[in-house]
Amino acid sequence: MTDDEKQTRQRLDWARPTLGACSGVLAGLASLGVAELVSAAVRPQAGPVVAVGGAAIDRTPAAVKDWAIRHFGTNDKLVLQLGILAMLALFALVLGIVALRFRRGGAAGVLLFGIVGAVSATSRPDSTSLSDALPSVVGAIAGAAVLYVLVGRLARRVPSAEPLGGERNGPSSGAGWDRRGFVIAAPAAAAASAGAGVLGRTLNSANGQNAVASRNKVVLPRPASPAAAVPRGAGLRIPGISPFVTANADFYRVDTALVVPKVDARTWRLRIHGRGVRRPVTLTFDDLLRRELVERDITLTCVSNEVGGPYVGNARWIGVRLADLLAESGVKPPSKGGPADQLVARSVDGMTIGSPVEDLMDGRDALLALGMNGEPLPFAHGFPVRMVVPGLYGFVSACKWIKDIELTTFDAYDPYWVKRGWAREAPIKTESRIDTPKPFARPKAGTVMVAGVAWAQHRGIDKVEVRVDDGPWQEARLATEDTRDTWRQWSFPWQAAKGGHTLTVRATDRTGAVQTDKRAKTIPDGASGRHSVVVTVD
């Protein structure tokens, strides 16, 4: 072998680990692409990334989930999925390098990932069939085959015997590995994987078109009990303050669904059953549309909302009174001798949410909502039907994509969040927020308008006060109240002097309770404390 041939051989030997790692990545892409395609024949939620991500969410401690929501907001699911993909990529790189020496072991590692995905998919609360394991299993088999074939092209080959006459074989057929075969096989595998993934994604999107079509056909009837017009003066025209009505596109979304369920309203059913239900019933979407509908302005708040946080919004909801449905089924509240004190709502994605029966039947406008701000519910907010209950945090009331209502007791059953350390009952705490000026703003000296929102759903806000630094509390001007179930805007004209200042706000609800200054974390029943912002006046 000449010196040039030796140098070429050395360069190729250095390239093998890199190409082995690339083989692992291509195997991972093949697994995911084929799994996506197979999931179109099963259901999107059975895909390995979604299944493993959902299992990770279920097993993540409540404090970690709360941290993720605080730091990533509504992007927490995207961050989780990107993290899973990054881990898969690293895992694939390592497998590709290992497979250079242990070809079968590398392929077995890909199959192991398939087993993890299959177990995750079939163990999800919304899984109803072993077919949920198919995307992960079939995808893993495809990935293992791709890795086995590609690494086979990288395997060292024994030089063929030198022919008579002393002539050597060419470099592509002699010692080393099958470069030509790898160059052909690798792009082919990448193209096939990408094609399978794109086709799967297209088919999954098409499968959701029936749900989209059913939503497009929904015409919400005029409510028998319409909401009163928002009173004049309820929305202040102050730059930087939150709009009185939160647009659907801007309404916060906090849930555990990595893939937003798209439910066909024509096939949707709701079952009401359980303890104290003398007349169990199964309702269709049209059954609800034919009932007496009520329309109400209700502010919702997530228990993950930190003091001064963004997870609160106000919308106009239309739906059916839940208390009426329960009463027709023979349900009585505990105060009237009913045997059930908890209503467990189940979502199509397996979520379970428990609500106090007494609160749902105490006269408040607890709804099975069909519409939001004049249109059918958006898919991200629960289409076709969700629960809306004023005065309770969402994790004990706001079940989206609801499909089942069971009457039971708190002693007999712990819903999803209670099992993870959150409270059984969680009335919304009295809170307020400064929307403007923003933290670390630099307003000019003179009159600076301080403004924001305050809420204490089902009790109402009676007063808001602002304090500058360590000075006295000064009463802010309240906007006109819509209802006690909505937030209330407020404003305070501050005569700002130059220098650094701390602005603090507190609210008093209609029961006379003053917003506490005691700081509490969101776990187990909602954050408490007073919102402050630091500004520098120029």
C-alpha positions as CSV (number, residue, x, y, z in Angstrom):
1,M,0.0,0.0,0.0
2,T,1.4,3.3,-1.0
3,D,1.8,6.3,1.3
4,D,-1.2,8.1,-0.4
5,E,-3.3,5.0,0.0
6,K,-2.4,4.9,3.7
7,Q,-3.3,8.5,4.2
8,T,-6.6,8.0,2.4
9,R,-7.3,4.9,4.6
10,Q,-6.6,7.0,7.7
11,R,-8.9,9.8,6.7
12,L,-11.7,7.2,6.0
13,D,-11.1,5.6,9.3
14,W,-11.6,9.0,11.0
15,A,-14.8,9.5,9.0
16,R,-16.4,6.2,10.2
17,P,-17.4,7.4,13.7
18,T,-19.0,10.5,12.2
19,L,-20.9,8.5,9.6
20,G,-21.9,6.0,12.3
21,A,-23.4,8.9,14.4
22,C,-25.1,10.1,11.2
23,S,-26.5,6.6,10.7
24,G,-28.0,6.7,14.2
25,V,-29.7,10.0,13.5
26,L,-31.1,8.7,10.2
27,A,-32.4,5.6,12.1
28,G,-34.1,8.0,14.6
29,L,-35.6,10.0,11.8
30,A,-36.9,6.7,10.2
31,S,-38.4,5.7,13.5
32,L,-40.2,9.0,14.0
33,G,-41.3,9.3,10.3
34,V,-42.8,5.8,10.2
35,A,-44.4,6.2,13.6
36,E,-46.0,9.4,12.4
37,L,-47.4,7.6,9.4
38,V,-48.7,4.6,11.5
39,S,-50.2,7.0,14.0
40,A,-52.5,8.3,11.3
41,A,-54.1,4.9,11.2
42,V,-54.4,4.8,15.0
43,R,-54.6,8.3,16.5
44,P,-52.1,11.3,16.7
45,Q,-51.8,10.9,20.5
46,A,-50.3,7.5,20.0
47,G,-47.1,8.8,18.4
48,P,-44.0,8.2,20.4
49,V,-43.0,11.8,21.1
50,V,-46.5,12.7,22.2
51,A,-46.9,9.5,24.2
52,V,-43.5,9.8,26.0
53,G,-44.1,13.5,26.5
54,G,-47.5,12.8,28.1
55,A,-46.0,10.2,30.3
56,A,-43.3,12.6,31.4
57,I,-46.0,15.2,32.3
58,D,-47.9,12.7,34.3
59,R,-44.8,11.7,36.3
60,T,-43.3,15.2,36.7
61,P,-43.5,16.5,40.3
62,A,-46.0,19.3,40.7
63,A,-43.3,21.8,41.7
64,V,-41.4,21.1,38.4
65,K,-44.6,21.6,36.4
66,D,-45.2,24.8,38.1
67,W,-41.7,26.0,37.4
68,A,-42.1,25.1,33.7
69,I,-45.3,27.1,33.5
70,R,-43.7,30.1,35.2
71,H,-40.6,30.1,33.0
72,F,-42.0,29.0,29.7
73,G,-45.6,30.0,29.9
74,T,-47.8,28.5,27.2
75,N,-44.7,27.4,25.4
76,D,-44.0,24.7,28.1
77,K,-45.3,21.9,25.8
78,L,-43.2,23.0,22.9
79,V,-40.1,23.1,25.2
80,L,-40.9,19.6,26.5
81,Q,-41.3,18.2,23.0
82,L,-38.0,19.9,21.8
83,G,-36.3,18.5,24.9
84,I,-37.5,15.0,24.0
85,L,-36.3,15.3,20.5
86,A,-33.0,16.6,21.7
87,M,-32.6,13.6,24.0
88,L,-33.7,11.3,21.1
89,A,-31.1,12.8,18.9
90,L,-28.3,12.3,21.5
91,F,-29.5,8.8,22.1
92,A,-29.4,8.1,18.3
93,L,-25.9,9.5,17.9
94,V,-24.6,7.3,20.7
95,L,-26.4,4.2,19.2
96,G,-24.9,4.9,15.8
97,I,-21.4,4.9,17.2
98,V,-22.0,1.9,19.3
99,A,-23.4,0.0,16.3
100,L,-20.1,0.3,14.5
101,R,-18.7,-2.3,16.8
102,F,-21.9,-4.0,18.0
103,R,-24.2,-3.9,15.0
104,R,-27.0,-5.9,16.5
105,G,-26.7,-4.1,19.9
106,G,-27.2,-0.8,18.2
107,A,-30.3,-2.1,16.4
108,A,-31.6,-3.5,19.7
109,G,-31.2,-0.1,21.3
110,V,-33.5,1.4,18.7
111,L,-36.0,-1.4,19.5
112,L,-35.7,-0.5,23.2
113,F,-36.8,3.0,22.4
114,G,-39.8,1.5,20.7
115,I,-40.7,-0.5,23.7
116,V,-40.6,2.7,25.9
117,G,-42.8,4.5,23.5
118,A,-45.3,1.6,23.3
119,V,-45.5,1.3,27.1
120,S,-46.0,5.1,27.4
121,A,-48.7,5.1,24.8
122,T,-50.7,2.2,26.2
123,S,-50.4,3.5,29.8
124,R,-51.8,7.0,29.0
125,P,-55.2,7.7,30.7
126,D,-56.9,8.2,27.3
127,S,-55.6,4.9,25.8
128,T,-58.4,2.5,25.1
129,S,-56.6,-0.1,22.9
130,L,-53.3,-1.9,22.6
131,S,-53.2,-0.5,19.0
132,D,-51.8,2.6,20.6
133,A,-48.5,0.7,20.8
134,L,-48.3,0.2,17.0
135,P,-46.7,3.6,16.0
136,S,-43.8,3.1,18.4
137,V,-43.3,-0.6,17.6
138,V,-43.5,-0.3,13.9
139,G,-41.4,2.9,13.9
140,A,-38.7,1.2,16.0
141,I,-38.5,-1.8,13.7
142,A,-38.0,0.5,10.7
143,G,-35.4,2.5,12.6
144,A,-33.5,-0.7,13.7
145,A,-33.5,-1.9,10.1
146,V,-32.1,1.4,8.8
147,L,-29.4,1.4,11.4
148,Y,-28.5,-2.2,10.7
149,V,-28.2,-1.6,6.9
150,L,-26.3,1.7,7.1
151,V,-23.8,0.4,9.7
152,G,-23.4,-2.7,7.5
153,R,-22.1,-0.4,4.7
154,L,-19.6,1.0,7.2
155,A,-18.3,-2.4,8.3
156,R,-14.6,-3.1,7.5
157,R,-14.2,-5.5,4.6
158,V,-11.4,-8.1,4.2
159,P,-9.2,-7.3,1.2
160,S,-9.7,-9.7,-1.7
161,A,-6.8,-11.9,-2.7
162,E,-4.2,-10.3,-5.0
163,P,-4.9,-11.6,-8.6
164,L,-2.2,-13.1,-10.8
165,G,0.0,-10.6,-12.3
166,G,0.2,-8.6,-9.1
167,E,-2.6,-6.1,-9.9
168,R,-4.6,-4.7,-7.0
169,N,-8.3,-4.3,-6.7
170,G,-9.7,-0.7,-7.0
171,P,-10.2,1.2,-3.7
172,S,-14.0,0.8,-3.8
173,S,-13.9,-3.0,-3.8
174,G,-10.8,-3.6,-1.7
175,A,-10.0,-3.2,1.9
176,G,-12.1,-0.7,4.0
177,W,-15.9,-0.1,3.9
178,D,-18.5,0.2,1.3
179,R,-18.4,3.9,0.7
180,R,-20.4,3.8,-2.5
181,G,-23.1,1.7,-0.8
182,F,-23.4,4.1,2.1
183,V,-23.6,7.1,-0.2
184,I,-26.6,5.5,-1.9
185,A,-28.3,4.1,1.2
186,A,-28.1,7.1,3.5
187,P,-29.9,9.7,1.3
188,A,-32.4,7.0,0.3
189,A,-33.2,6.4,4.0
190,A,-33.4,10.1,4.7
191,A,-35.8,10.7,1.8
192,A,-38.0,7.7,2.7
193,S,-38.1,8.8,6.4
194,A,-39.0,12.4,5.5
195,G,-41.7,11.2,3.0
196,A,-43.3,8.9,5.7
197,G,-43.3,11.7,8.2
198,V,-44.8,14.3,5.8
199,L,-47.4,11.8,4.7
200,G,-48.3,10.9,8.2
201,R,-48.6,14.5,9.3
202,T,-50.8,15.2,6.3
203,L,-53.0,12.2,7.0
204,N,-53.3,13.2,10.7
205,S,-54.3,16.7,9.7
206,A,-56.9,15.3,7.3
207,N,-58.3,13.1,10.1
208,G,-59.0,16.2,12.1
209,Q,-60.9,17.8,9.2
210,N,-64.2,16.1,10.3
211,A,-63.9,17.9,13.6
212,V,-63.1,21.2,11.9
213,A,-66.1,20.7,9.6
214,S,-68.4,20.0,12.5
215,R,-67.3,23.2,14.3
216,N,-67.7,25.2,11.1
217,K,-71.3,24.0,10.9
218,V,-72.2,25.0,14.4
219,V,-74.7,27.9,14.7
220,L,-75.1,29.0,18.3
221,P,-78.8,29.8,19.0
222,R,-79.8,33.0,20.6
223,P,-79.5,32.5,24.4
224,A,-82.7,32.3,26.3
225,S,-80.9,34.2,29.0
226,P,-78.5,36.7,27.3
227,A,-75.8,38.5,29.2
228,A,-76.4,42.1,29.7
229,A,-74.4,44.5,27.6
230,V,-71.0,45.4,29.2
231,P,-71.8,48.6,31.1
232,R,-70.4,51.8,30.0
233,G,-67.2,52.5,32.0
234,A,-66.3,48.9,32.6
235,G,-63.4,49.1,30.2
236,L,-61.0,52.0,30.8
237,R,-59.2,53.6,27.9
238,I,-55.8,53.6,29.4
239,P,-52.8,52.5,27.4
240,G,-51.2,49.3,28.7
241,I,-54.2,48.1,30.7
242,S,-55.7,44.6,29.9
243,P,-58.8,44.7,27.6
244,F,-61.9,44.1,29.6
245,V,-62.8,41.2,27.2
246,T,-59.9,38.9,26.4
247,A,-59.9,37.9,22.7
248,N,-60.0,34.1,22.1
249,A,-56.6,34.2,20.5
250,D,-55.1,35.9,23.5
251,F,-56.8,33.8,26.2
252,Y,-54.4,31.9,28.3
253,R,-54.1,28.1,27.8
254,V,-52.7,25.8,30.5
255,D,-53.4,22.1,30.2
256,T,-51.5,18.8,29.8
257,A,-52.5,18.0,26.2
258,L,-49.4,17.9,23.9
259,V,-51.8,17.5,20.9
260,V,-54.9,19.6,21.1
261,P,-57.9,17.1,20.8
262,K,-60.1,17.7,17.8
263,V,-63.4,16.2,18.5
264,D,-66.2,15.8,16.0
265,A,-69.3,17.4,17.5
266,R,-71.5,15.1,15.5
267,T,-70.2,12.0,17.3
268,W,-69.5,13.6,20.7
269,R,-71.4,12.2,23.6
270,L,-71.6,13.2,27.3
271,R,-72.5,10.7,30.0
272,I,-73.8,11.7,33.4
273,H,-73.8,8.9,36.0
274,G,-72.7,7.9,39.5
275,R,-73.8,8.2,43.1
276,G,-77.1,9.9,43.6
277,V,-77.9,9.9,39.9
278,R,-81.4,8.4,39.7
279,R,-81.7,9.0,35.9
280,P,-78.4,8.5,34.1
281,V,-78.3,10.2,30.8
282,T,-76.2,10.4,27.6
283,L,-76.4,13.7,25.8
284,T,-75.4,14.7,22.2
285,F,-74.1,18.1,21.2
286,D,-77.5,18.8,19.5
287,D,-79.3,17.9,22.7
288,L,-77.4,20.7,24.4
289,L,-78.1,23.2,21.6
290,R,-81.8,22.5,21.9
291,R,-81.8,23.3,25.6
292,E,-82.3,26.7,27.2
293,L,-78.9,28.4,26.8
294,V,-77.5,31.1,29.0
295,E,-74.9,33.7,28.3
296,R,-72.6,35.1,30.9
297,D,-69.4,37.1,31.3
298,I,-67.0,35.1,33.5
299,T,-63.4,35.6,34.3
300,L,-61.3,32.5,34.6
301,T,-58.0,32.1,36.5
302,C,-55.4,29.3,36.5
303,V,-54.1,28.1,39.8
304,S,-50.6,28.3,38.3
305,N,-50.9,32.1,38.0
306,E,-48.2,33.8,40.1
307,V,-49.1,37.0,41.9
308,G,-49.3,39.6,39.0
309,G,-49.2,36.7,36.5
310,P,-50.8,36.5,33.0
311,Y,-53.0,33.4,33.5
312,V,-56.3,35.2,33.9
313,G,-58.8,36.2,31.3
314,N,-62.3,37.4,30.8
315,A,-64.7,36.1,28.2
316,R,-68.4,35.9,27.3
317,W,-69.5,32.3,27.5
318,I,-72.7,30.6,26.3
319,G,-73.9,27.2,27.4
320,V,-76.2,25.1,29.5
321,R,-76.6,25.4,33.3
322,L,-74.9,22.4,34.8
323,A,-77.1,22.5,37.9
324,D,-80.2,22.0,35.7
325,L,-78.7,18.9,34.1
326,L,-77.7,17.5,37.5
327,A,-81.1,18.2,39.0
328,E,-82.9,16.6,36.1
329,S,-80.7,13.5,36.6
330,G,-81.9,13.4,40.2
331,V,-78.8,14.8,41.8
332,K,-79.1,16.7,45.1
333,P,-76.3,18.8,46.7
334,P,-74.9,17.5,50.0
335,S,-76.7,20.2,51.9
336,K,-80.0,18.7,50.8
337,G,-79.1,15.1,51.5
338,G,-77.3,14.2,48.3
339,P,-74.8,11.3,48.7
340,A,-72.2,12.8,46.3
341,D,-70.0,15.7,47.3
342,Q,-67.6,15.6,44.2
343,L,-68.3,15.8,40.5
344,V,-65.5,14.2,38.5
345,A,-65.3,15.5,34.9
346,R,-63.4,13.4,32.4
347,S,-61.8,14.7,29.2
348,V,-61.3,12.9,25.9
349,D,-57.5,13.2,26.7
350,G,-57.9,11.3,30.0
351,M,-57.7,14.3,32.3
352,T,-59.9,14.1,35.4
353,I,-61.0,17.2,37.3
354,G,-63.0,17.2,40.5
355,S,-65.4,19.9,41.6
356,P,-67.5,20.3,44.8
357,V,-71.1,19.5,44.0
358,E,-72.3,22.0,46.5
359,D,-70.6,24.9,44.6
360,L,-72.0,23.7,41.2
361,M,-75.5,23.8,42.5
362,D,-75.5,26.9,44.8
363,G,-77.0,29.2,42.2
364,R,-73.8,30.4,40.5
365,D,-73.6,30.2,36.7
366,A,-71.7,27.0,36.4
367,L,-71.9,26.1,32.7
368,L,-71.3,23.4,30.2
369,A,-70.1,26.0,27.7
370,L,-70.5,25.6,24.0
371,G,-69.4,29.1,22.9
372,M,-66.8,31.7,23.7
373,N,-67.0,35.4,22.7
374,G,-69.7,34.8,20.2
375,E,-68.3,31.8,18.4
376,P,-68.2,28.0,19.0
377,L,-65.4,27.1,21.4
378,P,-61.9,27.1,19.8
379,F,-60.4,23.6,19.8
380,A,-57.6,24.8,22.2
381,H,-60.3,25.9,24.7
382,G,-62.3,22.8,24.7
383,F,-64.5,22.4,21.6
384,P,-67.2,21.0,21.5
385,V,-68.0,21.4,25.3
386,R,-66.1,22.4,28.4
387,M,-67.0,23.4,32.0
388,V,-66.8,27.0,33.2
389,V,-67.4,27.7,36.9
390,P,-67.1,31.2,38.3
391,G,-65.1,31.4,41.6
392,L,-63.1,28.1,41.3
393,Y,-59.6,27.7,39.9
394,G,-59.5,25.8,36.6
395,F,-57.9,22.7,38.0
396,V,-61.0,22.0,40.1
397,S,-63.6,23.1,37.5
398,A,-62.6,23.9,34.0
399,C,-62.6,20.5,32.3
400,K,-62.0,21.0,28.5
401,W,-63.1,18.5,25.8
402,I,-65.4,16.9,28.5
403,K,-67.0,13.6,27.7
404,D,-68.0,12.1,31.1
405,I,-69.5,13.4,34.4
406,E,-69.4,11.1,37.4
407,L,-70.9,11.9,40.8
408,T,-68.8,10.5,43.6
409,T,-67.2,11.6,46.9
410,F,-63.9,13.2,47.7
411,D,-63.0,10.3,50.0
412,A,-63.7,7.8,47.2
413,Y,-61.7,9.3,44.4
414,D,-58.7,11.6,43.8
415,P,-58.6,13.4,40.4
416,Y,-55.5,14.0,38.4
417,W,-54.2,17.1,40.2
418,V,-55.1,16.0,43.7
419,K,-53.0,12.8,43.2
420,R,-50.1,15.2,42.4
421,G,-50.3,17.3,45.6
422,W,-52.8,20.0,44.7
423,A,-55.8,20.8,46.9
424,R,-59.2,19.1,46.6
425,E,-61.1,22.4,46.8
426,A,-59.7,25.7,45.6
427,P,-61.9,28.8,45.6
428,I,-60.2,31.7,43.7
429,K,-58.3,34.1,46.0
430,T,-58.7,37.9,46.0
431,E,-56.0,39.2,43.7
432,S,-55.0,42.4,41.8
433,R,-52.4,43.2,39.3
434,I,-50.6,46.3,38.0
435,D,-50.7,46.3,34.2
436,T,-49.1,49.8,33.7
437,P,-46.5,51.0,34.3
438,K,-44.5,47.8,33.5
439,P,-41.7,46.7,35.8
440,F,-38.5,48.8,35.4
441,A,-40.3,51.3,33.3
442,R,-38.9,54.9,33.2
443,P,-41.9,57.2,33.2
444,K,-41.5,61.0,33.2
445,A,-42.0,63.0,36.3
446,G,-45.6,64.3,36.7
447,T,-48.9,62.6,36.5
448,V,-48.4,58.8,35.8
449,M,-51.5,56.7,35.4
450,V,-51.1,53.5,37.3
451,A,-53.8,50.9,36.2
452,G,-54.6,47.3,36.2
453,V,-57.2,44.7,37.1
454,A,-58.5,43.0,40.2
455,W,-60.6,39.9,40.6
456,A,-62.5,37.8,43.2
457,Q,-64.9,35.8,41.2
458,H,-68.3,35.1,42.7
459,R,-67.6,37.6,45.5
460,G,-66.8,40.8,43.5
461,I,-64.3,43.6,44.1
462,D,-65.3,46.4,46.4
463,K,-62.1,48.4,46.6
464,V,-58.5,48.7,45.2
465,E,-55.7,50.7,46.9
466,V,-52.2,51.6,45.7
467,R,-49.2,52.4,47.8
468,V,-46.1,54.2,46.7
469,D,-42.9,53.0,48.5
470,D,-43.7,52.8,52.2
471,G,-46.4,55.5,52.1
472,P,-50.1,55.2,53.0
473,W,-52.6,53.2,51.0
474,Q,-54.5,55.4,48.6
475,E,-57.8,54.4,47.1
476,A,-57.8,53.9,43.3
477,R,-60.8,54.6,41.0
478,L,-62.7,51.5,40.2
479,A,-64.2,51.0,36.7
480,T,-67.9,50.2,36.5
481,E,-68.6,46.6,37.6
482,D,-70.0,44.2,35.0
483,T,-70.8,41.3,37.4
484,R,-69.2,39.9,40.5
485,D,-68.0,37.0,38.3
486,T,-65.7,39.3,36.2
487,W,-62.6,41.1,36.9
488,R,-62.7,44.8,37.5
489,Q,-60.3,47.5,36.1
490,W,-58.9,50.3,38.2
491,S,-56.8,53.3,37.8
492,F,-54.7,55.7,40.1
493,P,-53.2,59.0,38.9
494,W,-49.9,59.1,40.6
495,Q,-48.0,62.4,41.0
496,A,-44.6,60.9,40.3
497,A,-41.4,62.5,41.7
498,K,-38.0,61.7,40.2
499,G,-36.1,58.7,41.5
500,G,-36.7,55.0,42.1
501,H,-40.1,53.9,43.5
502,T,-42.0,50.8,44.3
503,L,-45.7,50.6,43.5
504,T,-47.9,48.1,45.3
505,V,-51.6,47.2,44.9
506,R,-54.1,45.4,47.0
507,A,-57.8,44.6,46.6
508,T,-60.7,44.2,49.0
509,D,-63.6,41.9,48.0
510,R,-67.3,42.3,48.7
511,T,-67.0,40.1,51.8
512,G,-64.6,42.7,53.3
513,A,-61.6,40.4,53.0
514,V,-58.4,42.4,52.1
515,Q,-55.9,40.8,49.8
516,T,-53.3,39.3,52.0
517,D,-49.6,40.4,52.0
518,K,-48.6,36.9,53.0
519,R,-46.7,35.3,50.1
520,A,-47.7,31.8,49.2
521,K,-46.7,29.6,46.2
522,T,-49.2,28.4,43.7
523,I,-49.1,24.9,45.2
524,P,-51.5,23.6,46.6
525,D,-54.4,26.0,46.2
526,G,-53.1,29.2,44.4
527,A,-50.6,32.0,45.0
528,S,-51.2,34.8,47.4
529,G,-49.4,38.1,48.1
530,R,-49.5,41.6,46.7
531,H,-48.2,42.6,43.3
532,S,-45.5,45.3,43.1
533,V,-43.5,46.9,40.4
534,V,-40.3,48.9,40.6
535,V,-40.0,52.0,38.3
536,T,-37.5,54.8,37.8
537,V,-39.0,58.3,37.3
538,D,-36.9,60.5,35.1
